[in-house]
Amino acid sequence: MSDVSPARVAADADVLAADLFVDGDARAALDHARSHSWVDLVASEHLLDDAEAVIAALADPALAADWRERVEDEAVLVDHPAGDQPALAAAYAGDAAHVLTYDESMRSARTGMELKGRVNVSVKAPDAFAQLFDPAKLYPTVVGGEYTGPDRDPRE
């Protein structure tokens, strides 16, 4: 297993779509990445394909294409084999310590045991991540020095 970064997060397609449409848990969780230049959202083409399809189905293809263009500019893009679960595979390929998903089966104790020893990743619901992720405690380890707060506007 490779070393993972506690400042890297992958979000499943359901979380990415919820972030776009709803001012709720998904947005609060992903705002950690958007608000801090040293926190990265990790994604892959497969993951973005899934999220774009969800967004297009819920809204329209133009919005989905605009969303994808923006995310491709902001995320750390990685490659992984087709057929892998996109968020887990993106986390693994991108050395992300966190996967956000609404899929209860991915967050189950059984899945956690199956992942243990193969992938060093924590799978959480967006609300749990938003509450537990503490940039002030993480900053000295990841960046060094004293945390001065967010350095980007998450709405830009």
N, C-alpha and C positions, 0 to 999 in steps of 0.2 A: 504494500500500500504506500502511496506517495504521501508526502506532507500536504495537508490541506490548509487553506487559509480561512480563519474565522471571519474574515472580512469579504468573503465571496459567498454568494447565494444564487441558487437556481430556483426558478419558480415554474411550477407545472402550468400547462396551458389554461387550466381553469382559473388559476390565480392571476395569470397575466390578463385574461379577459375581464375578470372581476375588477381588477385594478383600473381598467379603462372605463368600465361602465358604472361602477358603484363607489361612492365615497365611504368605504368601510374598512374592514380588516386587511384585505389585500393591498389596498392603497397605503394604509398605515405601515404595513410591513415593508413594502417596496420603497416607501419614502425614505427609509434608512439608507438605501443605496443611492437614491437620487439626491439626498441631502448631504452626502459625504463623498468627496472625491476619492477617498481611499477605500470605499466599500464598492465592490463590483457585483453587478448582475451578470451571471454567466448563462449563455444560451447557445443553442445549436440550430442549424437549418431545420432539422427535424422538429425540434421544439417550437420554433417560430412558425413552421408550416401548420402544426396542430393549432396553435393559438390563433393564427390568421384565419384558419377555417372556422373556428368557433366565432370569432368576431364577425366574419362575413355572414355567417348564418344568423347571428343575432341582430346585425345591423345591415351593412351592405359592403360589397367588395372594395369600394373606394376608401371607406374608413379603415378597413382592414389593411389595405395596401399602405395608406398613410401611417398607420400605427406601426406596421412592420418596418418601414423605412426609418422611423424615429428610433425604434428599439435597436435596430441593427447599428445605428450610429452610436448608441449609448452602451450597449452590452459588450462583454468580452465574448466573442464568438469562438466556439470550439467545434471540432469534428468528433463524431462517434458513429459506430456502425448502425445501419438501418436495422430496425427490429428491436433495438434496446428501448426501454422505457425512457422517453426523451429527457425528462427532468433529472432522473437519476444518472443517466448517461452523461448529460451535460455537466452535472455536478462532479462526477468522477473525472471526466476529461479536463474540466476546468479547475480542478483542485478546490472545489467549493465545499465548505463545511456544512452548509445548510441547503435543504430542499424544502420548499413551501408547496403544500398541496391541500386541497379539500378532500382528496380521495382517502377515505378512512382505512381502506385496506393497505395503503402505502404507509399509514401512520400506526398500524397495528403492532403489537408486541411480537407477533409471529414474523412479520416482515422485518422488524428491527433485528431479531435473532438471525434471520437469513442473511441480512446485510452485514452483520457484525463479522469481522474477519476478512471481508471482501472489499468493503467500501467504508471509509471513515467519514460518515455523513450523519447528520441529524435531520430527520424528517419531521416537520412540524406543520400544524395548521397556521395560516397567516396570523390569526389573533394571538396565538401563543408566541410566535416569533416577534411580533410587534411589541408584546409586553416584556419579553425576556431579553431581547437584544439591547445591550447597554453600550452605546458608542463611547461614553466617558470611561468605562472600565477597559474597553478593548483598545482604545487609541494608544495608550502608552506601549502596549505590546506590539501593535501592528505598525504604528508610525513612529512612536517615540515622542517624549515630551509631554506637555500638559495639554489636555483636551480643551479647546476653546469654543466648541460648539459646531454646529453644521456650517459647512463652507459653500453650500450651493442651495439655490431655491428649488425645491422639488417640483414646482409648478412651471418652471421654464421649459 
